[in-house]
Amino acid sequence: MMPTFEQGDTIQFTWESLVAPDAAPNFSVTEPFSKTVLQTGTALASGSLAFYGLFTMPQSLGVYLYEFAANKTIAGSVYPFVDRGTFRVEKTRLP
């Protein structure tokens, strides 16, 4: 089931890796149909294997895509680490 959040709420998205990436991953949120990027930046570290990004939900209802992307270099070869997911923004609270 897709996670659902309320308009305007700030949510923490987390990513954990079994191998430490070369640098903190990029964290982004997009509207998948128009490909509009709502937020992009470097995720914050909460350890060498755990990272998080904070995102305030938009006022527009719908489905959104989040992504963590990092690289790991081993013996001169670069391996991409990507974690994607979707979530829904709904209005459930009365004004």
Buried (B, 14 or more C-beta within 10 A) or exposed (E): EEEEBEBEEEBEBEBEBEEEBEEBBBBBBBBEEEEEEBBEEEBEBEEEEEBBBEBBBBEEEEEBBBBBBBBBEEEEEEEEBEBEEEBBBEEEEEE
